[in-house]
Amino acid sequence: MPSCSPDCCLLRAVEVVKVFSEDGTSKVVEILADMTARDFCQLLVYQSHCVDDNSWTLVEHHPHLGLERCLEDHEMVVQVQSMMSSESKFLFRKNYAKYEFFKNPVNFFPEQMVAWCQQSNGSIPQSQLLQNFLNANSCPEIQGFLYVKEVGKKSWKKLFVCLRRSGLYCSTKGMSKEPRHLQGISDLDDSNIYSLISCKKLYNAPTDFGICVKPKKVRNEVKELRFLCAEDEQSRTCWMTAFRLLKYGMLLYQNYRIPQQKKNLHTNFSTPVRSVSENSLVAMDFSGQTGRVIENPVEAQSAAMEEGHAWRKRSSRMNVLGSQSPLHPSTLSTAIHRTQHWFHGRISREESHTIIKQQGLVDGLFLLRDSQSNPKAFVLTLCHHQKIKHFQILPCDDDGQLFFSLDDGNTKFMDLIQLVEFYQLNKGVLPCKLKHHCIRVAL
């Protein structure tokens, strides 16, 4: 048998992967068989001209089963694809919550849900929470009540469930964790955990916070899947995060650290450095024949305020004089936001909830949209403490000039871009600053 050349082997190692964006666009990409999800996302970021902030992720989506999960950064894309059915697909999506539990574990693990295994006494100190999950020799445990769907039936039962390194169990007798009362639901090594979509409609679930444990080798056999439901989003997040931590341990932490280590390697400064142009800005007075530097800070502040008032008057005059022009400031202020990634146009309240949830329920995640109740207004949709809140942005008139405000005119902005930039720096009347914006890119 003739030996194959290195080029021939390389050709055989190339695989084709089709990936979809949130806006419905798709592209076919040729990748090497050993490409990881992280490398694949970086390739898509480069090809789509996105900003690489390490929050992009590849989602394994099963519309016919109503479940999806974000691939871990180290997983081989082709390997995962080989276990997907023809109806399933990959989505390219933001997920700001992917490693949020490393930054603030207390928010992810309510104290009443975390315990030691039975052979140990005491509780896990909050300061050592993550260390216990990452340390293979420790035995943290997540426990609580979940609705569990009975195998082969449509009914659900509320049972006491516990998650250990050895697997997921439910108790056959109240809250007993004695070995004879624990019944295995799934192991961790050969299974993945998914979020359920439309679980009430598809599986007659008691809540919207569904979880599915799916064996890796199962493609679309519903009878092989185990379905569970939590009471709220926080407890569902806790179960799913613990599953990932107990399954992968330190590998997850290494995935989290890699982008930061790369960033440090490419940075020569320990603190952010202002640009040369910004450092060289000084207050100047051009009222005389020659310009002079204003040394007195009080005088400099007064000059800045005076210039601001003058600019505002000029802007108002342009509104009146150029009202027939299609590009006068009033027109720009009501349209310029449509070029921004954070503006999602005429979507419903329910659609905004879906987008926020898909991209991670982290503090400061936001989007702006047209108001459905007031055609002249807009709505800021914001996530805080895993809850989604809405703030109406109303137009207001001041001396013939159009402004926008979300605090009844106390703070006014020329356009929505200015408003967003302000609340990215200042909390104001909001529960938190605007930190991450929801984005959909075309592939």
C-alpha positions as CSV (number, residue, x, y, z in Angstrom):
1,M,0.0,0.0,0.0
2,P,1.5,3.4,-1.0
3,S,2.2,5.7,1.9
4,C,0.4,9.0,1.9
5,S,2.2,12.3,1.7
6,P,2.0,14.9,4.5
7,D,-0.2,17.0,2.2
8,C,-2.6,14.2,1.7
9,C,-2.9,13.6,5.5
10,L,-3.5,17.3,6.0
11,L,-6.3,17.3,3.5
12,R,-8.0,14.5,5.2
13,A,-7.8,16.4,8.5
14,V,-9.9,19.3,7.2
15,E,-13.6,19.3,8.0
16,V,-16.5,21.5,7.0
17,V,-18.6,23.2,9.7
18,K,-21.7,25.3,9.1
19,V,-22.4,28.0,11.7
20,F,-25.3,30.4,12.1
21,S,-25.6,33.9,13.6
22,E,-28.4,35.2,15.7
23,D,-29.7,37.2,12.7
24,G,-30.2,34.1,10.7
25,T,-27.2,34.5,8.4
26,S,-24.8,31.5,8.1
27,K,-21.5,30.5,6.6
28,V,-19.6,27.3,5.9
29,V,-16.1,27.2,7.3
30,E,-13.3,24.7,6.6
31,I,-11.4,23.9,9.8
32,L,-8.8,21.4,11.0
33,A,-10.3,18.4,12.8
34,D,-8.5,19.3,16.1
35,M,-9.7,23.0,16.2
36,T,-11.2,23.9,19.6
37,A,-14.3,26.0,20.2
38,R,-12.2,28.9,21.4
39,D,-10.0,28.9,18.2
40,F,-13.1,28.6,16.0
41,C,-14.7,31.6,17.7
42,Q,-11.6,33.6,17.2
43,L,-11.6,32.7,13.5
44,L,-15.2,33.9,13.2
45,V,-14.4,37.1,15.1
46,Y,-11.6,37.8,12.7
47,Q,-13.6,37.0,9.6
48,S,-16.7,39.0,10.8
49,H,-14.6,42.0,11.9
50,C,-16.0,41.8,15.5
51,V,-14.3,43.0,18.7
52,D,-12.6,40.0,20.4
53,D,-13.5,40.5,24.1
54,N,-13.4,36.7,24.9
55,S,-17.2,36.6,25.4
56,W,-18.0,35.0,22.0
57,T,-19.1,31.4,22.2
58,L,-20.2,28.5,20.0
59,V,-23.7,27.2,20.9
60,E,-24.9,23.6,20.2
61,H,-28.5,24.2,19.4
62,H,-31.2,21.4,19.0
63,P,-34.4,23.1,17.9
64,H,-36.4,19.9,17.6
65,L,-35.5,18.9,21.2
66,G,-35.7,22.5,22.5
67,L,-32.3,22.5,24.2
68,E,-28.9,24.2,23.8
69,R,-25.6,24.6,25.5
70,C,-22.4,26.7,25.1
71,L,-19.4,24.6,24.1
72,E,-16.5,24.8,26.5
73,D,-13.5,26.5,25.0
74,H,-11.4,23.4,25.0
75,E,-13.9,21.1,23.2
76,M,-13.2,20.0,19.7
77,V,-15.8,21.4,17.3
78,V,-15.7,18.5,14.8
79,Q,-16.0,16.0,17.6
80,V,-19.2,17.7,18.9
81,Q,-20.6,18.0,15.4
82,S,-20.2,14.3,14.8
83,M,-22.6,13.6,17.7
84,M,-25.3,16.1,16.5
85,S,-28.3,15.2,14.4
86,S,-29.1,16.7,11.0
87,E,-31.7,19.1,12.5
88,S,-29.1,20.5,15.0
89,K,-26.8,23.4,14.3
90,F,-24.1,25.7,15.7
91,L,-24.8,29.3,16.7
92,F,-22.2,32.0,17.0
93,R,-23.3,34.1,20.0
94,K,-22.2,36.3,22.9
95,N,-22.2,34.8,26.3
96,Y,-21.0,37.3,28.9
97,A,-21.9,34.9,31.8
98,K,-19.5,32.1,30.6
99,Y,-17.0,32.6,33.4
100,E,-18.8,35.1,35.6
101,F,-18.9,32.6,38.5
102,F,-15.1,33.0,38.8
103,K,-15.5,36.7,39.4
104,N,-18.4,36.5,41.9
105,P,-19.1,33.0,43.0
106,V,-21.4,34.0,45.9
107,N,-24.0,35.2,43.4
108,F,-24.0,31.8,41.7
109,F,-24.1,29.5,44.7
110,P,-26.8,30.3,47.3
111,E,-25.5,29.2,50.7
112,Q,-28.5,26.9,51.3
113,M,-27.8,24.9,48.2
114,V,-24.1,24.1,48.9
115,A,-23.1,21.4,51.4
116,W,-20.3,18.9,52.1
117,C,-20.9,15.3,51.2
118,Q,-22.3,13.2,54.0
119,Q,-19.0,11.9,55.3
120,S,-17.8,15.4,56.0
121,N,-19.0,17.8,58.7
122,G,-19.5,21.5,58.6
123,S,-20.2,23.8,55.7
124,I,-18.1,25.3,52.9
125,P,-16.8,28.8,53.7
126,Q,-17.9,31.2,50.9
127,S,-14.2,32.3,50.5
128,Q,-13.2,28.8,49.7
129,L,-16.2,27.9,47.5
130,L,-14.5,27.8,44.1
131,Q,-11.3,26.1,45.5
132,N,-13.5,23.2,46.7
133,F,-15.1,22.8,43.3
134,L,-11.7,23.0,41.5
135,N,-9.9,20.7,43.9
136,A,-10.5,17.1,42.8
137,N,-9.9,15.8,46.4
138,S,-12.6,17.9,48.0
139,C,-16.3,16.9,47.9
140,P,-18.7,19.9,47.6
141,E,-22.3,19.1,46.8
142,I,-25.2,21.0,45.4
143,Q,-28.6,20.1,46.9
144,G,-32.2,21.2,46.7
145,F,-35.6,20.4,45.3
146,L,-36.1,20.1,41.5
147,Y,-39.0,19.0,39.4
148,V,-38.0,15.7,37.7
149,K,-39.8,14.4,34.6
150,E,-40.6,10.7,35.0
151,V,-39.0,8.5,32.3
152,G,-41.4,7.7,29.5
153,K,-44.2,9.8,31.1
154,K,-45.5,13.3,30.8
155,S,-45.7,13.9,34.5
156,W,-43.2,15.7,36.8
157,K,-42.4,15.0,40.4
158,K,-40.8,17.4,42.9
159,L,-37.8,15.5,44.4
160,F,-34.8,16.2,46.6
161,V,-31.8,16.2,44.3
162,C,-28.1,16.3,44.9
163,L,-25.1,16.8,42.6
164,R,-21.8,15.2,43.4
165,R,-18.6,14.4,41.5
166,S,-19.9,10.9,41.0
167,G,-23.1,12.1,39.4
168,L,-26.6,13.5,39.8
169,Y,-29.0,11.7,42.2
170,C,-32.6,12.1,43.5
171,S,-33.8,10.8,46.9
172,T,-36.6,8.2,47.0
173,K,-37.3,9.2,50.6
174,G,-37.8,12.9,51.4
175,M,-34.5,14.7,51.9
176,S,-32.6,11.5,52.9
177,K,-29.1,11.2,51.4
178,E,-28.4,7.7,52.6
179,P,-27.0,5.6,49.8
180,R,-30.0,3.2,49.9
181,H,-32.3,6.1,49.2
182,L,-30.3,7.8,46.4
183,Q,-31.3,6.9,42.8
184,G,-28.9,7.8,40.0
185,I,-30.1,10.2,37.4
186,S,-26.9,10.7,35.4
187,D,-23.2,10.6,35.6
188,L,-21.0,13.6,34.7
189,D,-18.3,12.2,32.6
190,D,-20.4,10.9,29.7
191,S,-23.1,13.6,29.8
192,N,-23.6,17.3,29.0
193,I,-26.0,19.7,30.6
194,Y,-28.3,21.9,28.5
195,S,-30.8,24.7,29.0
196,L,-34.4,23.9,27.9
197,I,-36.1,26.3,25.6
198,S,-39.9,26.5,25.6
199,C,-40.0,23.6,28.1
200,K,-43.6,24.3,29.1
201,K,-44.8,24.0,25.5
202,L,-42.6,21.1,24.5
203,Y,-42.5,19.0,27.7
204,N,-45.4,20.3,29.8
205,A,-42.8,21.5,32.4
206,P,-44.0,23.2,35.6
207,T,-41.7,26.2,35.2
208,D,-39.7,28.0,32.5
209,F,-36.3,27.1,34.1
210,G,-35.7,23.7,32.5
211,I,-32.5,21.7,32.5
212,C,-31.7,18.6,30.3
213,V,-28.9,16.1,31.0
214,K,-28.0,14.4,27.7
215,P,-25.6,11.5,27.2
216,K,-22.9,12.5,24.7
217,K,-23.7,9.5,22.4
218,V,-27.4,10.3,22.2
219,R,-28.4,12.2,19.0
220,N,-32.2,12.8,19.2
221,E,-33.7,10.0,21.2
222,V,-35.9,11.8,23.7
223,K,-36.3,8.6,25.9
224,E,-32.5,8.8,26.7
225,L,-32.7,12.4,28.0
226,R,-33.4,13.4,31.6
227,F,-35.4,16.5,32.2
228,L,-35.4,18.7,35.3
229,C,-36.9,22.1,36.3
230,A,-35.8,24.6,38.8
231,E,-38.0,27.1,40.6
232,D,-36.1,30.2,39.4
233,E,-33.3,31.4,37.2
234,Q,-30.7,31.6,40.0
235,S,-31.1,28.0,41.1
236,R,-31.0,26.7,37.5
237,T,-27.8,28.7,37.0
238,C,-26.4,27.2,40.2
239,W,-27.1,23.6,39.1
240,M,-25.7,24.1,35.6
241,T,-22.6,25.9,36.8
242,A,-21.9,23.3,39.5
243,F,-22.3,20.6,36.8
244,R,-19.6,22.2,34.6
245,L,-17.2,22.8,37.5
246,L,-17.5,19.3,38.9
247,K,-17.1,17.8,35.4
248,Y,-14.1,19.9,34.2
249,G,-12.6,21.3,37.4
250,M,-9.3,23.1,36.8
251,L,-9.7,22.9,33.0
252,L,-12.4,25.5,33.2
253,Y,-10.2,27.8,35.3
254,Q,-7.4,27.4,32.7
255,N,-9.9,28.3,30.0
256,Y,-10.9,31.4,31.9
257,R,-7.2,32.4,32.5
258,I,-5.8,31.9,29.0
259,P,-7.2,35.2,27.5
260,Q,-6.0,37.2,30.5
261,Q,-2.5,35.7,30.3
262,K,-2.3,36.5,26.6
263,K,-3.4,40.0,27.3
264,N,-0.7,40.4,29.9
265,L,2.0,39.1,27.5
266,H,1.0,41.8,25.0
267,T,0.9,44.7,27.5
268,N,4.0,46.6,28.6
269,F,2.2,48.8,31.1
270,S,0.7,47.8,34.4
271,T,-1.9,50.5,34.3
272,P,-3.9,52.1,31.4
273,V,-2.0,54.9,29.7
274,R,-3.8,57.9,28.3
275,S,-3.0,58.9,24.7
276,V,-0.4,61.6,24.0
277,S,-3.1,63.9,22.5
278,E,-5.3,63.5,25.7
279,N,-2.3,64.3,28.0
280,S,-1.5,67.4,26.0
281,L,-4.9,69.0,26.2
282,V,-4.9,72.5,27.9
283,A,-7.4,75.3,28.3
284,M,-6.8,78.2,25.9
285,D,-8.1,81.7,25.6
286,F,-8.3,83.0,22.0
287,S,-10.2,86.2,22.8
288,G,-7.1,88.4,22.2
289,Q,-4.8,88.8,19.2
290,T,-2.8,85.8,20.3
291,G,-3.9,82.7,22.2
292,R,-2.8,82.1,25.8
293,V,-2.9,79.1,28.1
294,I,-5.4,79.5,31.0
295,E,-3.4,78.5,34.2
296,N,-6.2,79.2,36.7
297,P,-8.4,76.1,37.0
298,V,-11.4,78.1,38.1
299,E,-11.1,80.3,35.0
300,A,-10.5,77.1,32.8
301,Q,-13.8,75.6,34.1
302,S,-15.7,78.8,33.5
303,A,-14.3,78.9,29.9
304,A,-15.4,75.3,29.3
305,M,-18.9,76.0,30.5
306,E,-19.1,79.1,28.4
307,E,-18.0,77.2,25.3
308,G,-20.6,74.5,26.1
309,H,-23.4,77.1,26.2
310,A,-22.2,78.7,22.9
311,W,-22.0,75.3,21.2
312,R,-25.6,74.5,22.3
313,K,-26.8,77.8,21.0
314,R,-25.1,77.2,17.6
315,S,-26.7,73.7,17.5
316,S,-30.2,75.3,18.2
317,R,-29.6,77.9,15.4
318,M,-28.6,75.1,13.0
319,N,-31.9,73.4,13.8
320,V,-33.9,76.5,12.8
321,L,-31.8,77.5,9.8
322,G,-31.3,74.0,8.4
323,S,-34.7,72.6,9.1
324,Q,-35.2,71.8,5.4
325,S,-31.9,69.8,5.2
326,P,-32.1,66.0,5.6
327,L,-29.0,66.1,7.7
328,H,-29.8,68.8,10.2
329,P,-28.9,67.9,13.9
330,S,-32.5,67.2,14.9
331,T,-32.7,64.5,12.1
332,L,-29.4,63.0,13.1
333,S,-30.2,62.9,16.8
334,T,-33.3,60.8,16.1
335,A,-31.6,58.4,13.6
336,I,-27.8,58.1,14.4
337,H,-28.4,55.4,17.1
338,R,-29.6,53.0,14.4
339,T,-26.0,52.5,13.4
340,Q,-25.1,51.2,16.8
341,H,-24.8,47.4,17.7
342,W,-26.7,48.0,21.0
343,F,-29.8,49.3,19.1
344,H,-32.2,46.4,18.2
345,G,-35.0,48.4,16.5
346,R,-38.6,47.3,16.7
347,I,-38.4,44.2,18.8
348,S,-41.0,43.2,21.4
349,R,-40.5,43.1,25.2
350,E,-40.5,39.3,25.0
351,E,-37.8,39.3,22.3
352,S,-35.6,41.6,24.3
353,H,-35.9,39.2,27.3
354,T,-34.9,36.3,25.1
355,I,-31.8,38.2,23.7
356,I,-30.7,39.2,27.2
357,K,-31.1,35.7,28.6
358,Q,-29.2,34.2,25.6
359,Q,-26.2,36.5,26.0
360,G,-25.9,36.0,29.8
361,L,-27.8,37.3,32.8
362,V,-24.9,39.5,34.1
363,D,-25.2,42.9,35.7
364,G,-25.0,45.7,33.2
365,L,-26.0,43.7,30.1
366,F,-28.3,46.0,28.0
367,L,-29.9,46.8,24.7
368,L,-32.0,49.7,23.4
369,R,-35.2,49.3,21.3
370,D,-38.1,51.2,19.9
371,S,-41.0,51.6,22.4
372,Q,-44.1,49.7,21.4
373,S,-46.5,51.9,23.5
374,N,-45.0,55.3,22.4
375,P,-43.8,55.6,18.8
376,K,-41.6,58.7,19.7
377,A,-40.0,56.9,22.7
378,F,-37.3,54.2,23.2
379,V,-36.7,51.6,25.9
380,L,-33.5,50.6,27.7
381,T,-33.6,46.9,28.6
382,L,-31.1,46.2,31.4
383,C,-30.1,43.1,33.5
384,H,-29.4,43.5,37.2
385,H,-29.2,40.7,39.8
386,Q,-30.4,38.2,37.1
387,K,-33.6,40.2,36.6
388,I,-34.5,42.1,33.5
389,K,-35.8,45.7,33.9
390,H,-37.1,48.3,31.4
391,F,-36.6,52.0,31.4
392,Q,-38.5,54.3,29.0
393,I,-36.5,57.0,27.2
394,L,-38.7,60.0,26.3
395,P,-38.0,62.9,23.9
396,C,-38.2,66.4,25.5
397,D,-38.0,69.9,24.1
398,D,-35.8,72.5,25.6
399,D,-35.7,75.9,24.0
400,G,-36.6,74.5,20.6
401,Q,-33.9,71.7,20.8
402,L,-34.8,68.0,21.0
403,F,-33.3,66.0,23.8
404,F,-33.7,62.5,25.3
405,S,-34.1,61.6,28.9
406,L,-34.9,58.6,31.0
407,D,-35.3,60.5,34.3
408,D,-38.1,62.9,33.5
409,G,-35.9,65.5,32.0
410,N,-33.4,65.9,34.9
411,T,-30.6,64.6,32.7
412,K,-30.8,65.4,29.0
413,F,-28.9,64.1,26.0
414,M,-28.6,65.3,22.4
415,D,-28.9,61.7,21.1
416,L,-29.1,58.1,22.3
417,I,-25.3,57.5,21.8
418,Q,-24.6,60.3,24.2
419,L,-27.1,58.8,26.7
420,V,-25.5,55.4,26.5
421,E,-22.0,56.8,26.9
422,F,-23.1,58.7,30.0
423,Y,-24.7,55.7,31.7
424,Q,-21.7,53.6,30.9
425,L,-19.7,55.9,33.1
426,N,-22.5,56.9,35.6
427,K,-25.1,54.8,37.3
428,G,-27.5,57.7,37.7
429,V,-31.1,56.6,38.3
430,L,-30.2,53.1,37.0
431,P,-29.6,50.1,39.4
432,C,-26.1,49.7,37.8
433,K,-23.9,51.1,35.0
434,L,-24.3,49.9,31.4
435,K,-21.5,47.4,31.0
436,H,-22.1,44.9,28.1
437,H,-24.3,45.5,25.1
438,C,-26.2,42.7,23.3
439,I,-24.9,42.3,19.8
440,R,-26.0,40.3,16.7
441,V,-23.5,40.1,13.9
442,A,-23.9,39.0,10.3
443,L,-21.6,36.2,9.3
